[in-house]
Amino acid sequence: MSGHGEKFGRKREAAVAALLTQRTAEDAARSIGIGPATLRRWQKEPEFEAAYRVAKITAYRQTIGRMHQLSGAAVSTLGKVMLDPTTPPATKVRAADSILNHTAKAIEIEDIDARLRELETATEANKDGRRR
């Protein structure tokens, strides 16, 4: 059985990465030495679309991890602001509050994702049970 990289192709893998790092699809195509029309055609292929979706989810999960790491600093900032009666750092408070809100939302999304995976697993198990 051939690996994903062999079947999918290195150029397509590079295109997925470029779409995540470049400002536009045209810039992504140019950065890996293909034409924009080629990239648009690849984006219509189910295998490319699936690989791009997985890459976006992976990048998003890494971002969530970074937010989790920053939430402690956000709490510290809020604490300092709340304890310092002379400094009106509204911008710091808004930033810290934003990190906390996004972290809470990320936890909710991860929970929903885990529940969805459990349901999908149970559904697949039920399908397999009926096939026998």
N, C-alpha and C positions, 0 to 999 in steps of 0.2 A: 504494500500500500504506500503510495507516495505521500509525502508530507504536504502541509498546506502551502508552504512557500514554493514547492515545485509545481503544484497544480495552478496556483493563483498567479504566480509570476512576480519577480522582483520589482519590475516597473510598476505593477499595480499596487504592490505593497508600499513602494515609495510614493505613489500617488495618494494613497490613503494618509500617509504621514504628512505629506505636503499639504493636503486639504486641512489638516489640523493645525498647521503652523503658519501657513501663508494667509495674507489678507483676503485674497480673492481666488476663485477657481482658476482664473487666467494666470495669476502669479504662481499658483501651485503647479499648473501644467508646465509653465516656462521653467520652473526650478528643477524639474526632473527631465527636461528635454523632450517634451511631447507637445503636440498642438492642443489648444483648448477644445477643439471638436472631438479629438480622441478621448480626452478626459470626460467630456459630456457623454460620449457613447458608453464609456466604462461605467459611469455613474448610473446608467440605466440597467446594467447587468445585475441580476439578483445576487450573485456571489460577491461582487464588488460592493454593492449596497449593504449587504450583511457585514462584510469586513469593516466598512466605514462606520456602521452603527456600533459594532463592538469596540472599535477604537475610540469613538466618541464617549461611549459609556465608561471605558477604562480611564480616559482622561478626566471625565467628570468625577469618577470615584476618587481619583488622586486629589482633585480639588477639594472634595468633601473631607478627605483626610487632613489636608492642610488647614481647612476651617476648624476642624476638631482641635488641631494643635494650637491654633490661635485663640480659641475660646478662653483658655486660661488667662492669656494676656488681656483679653477683652474684659474679663471679670476684674482683673487687677486694675485696669484703667478706670472702670466704673467705680471701684472701691476708692481709688485715689481721688477721683472727682467728687464723689459723695462726701468724703472726709475733709476735703479742702474747701472751706467756706469762702475763700477769697478769690478763687479762680473760676471764671465761667467758661469752661471749655466745651461749649455746645457741640462743636464739631467732633471732639473726641468722644463725647457721649453718644452722638449719633452713629459714629463709626463702630464703637464697641457694641452698641445695641444692634446694629445691623449684623455684625458677626454672630452675635448670640441668636438672633432671629433666623439667620441662614443656617446656623448649626442645628437649631431645633427642626427646621424644615428638612435638612439633610437626614436627620435621624428618622423623621417620619417617612421620608422617601425610602430609606434603607429598609425600614420595617415593612412598608408596603411591598417593596421588591422581594423581600424574604418570604412574605406571605404568598405572593404571586407564584414564586418558585415552588413553594410547598404545594399549592393548588395544582400547578402544572405537573408536578411529579405524581401527585395522587391521581390526576386525570389520566396520565400515561399508564400508571399501574392498573387503573380500572380498564383501560382499553386493552392492555396486554392480557388481563384476566379474562376478558370476553372473547378474545381471539383463540384461546386454548380450547 
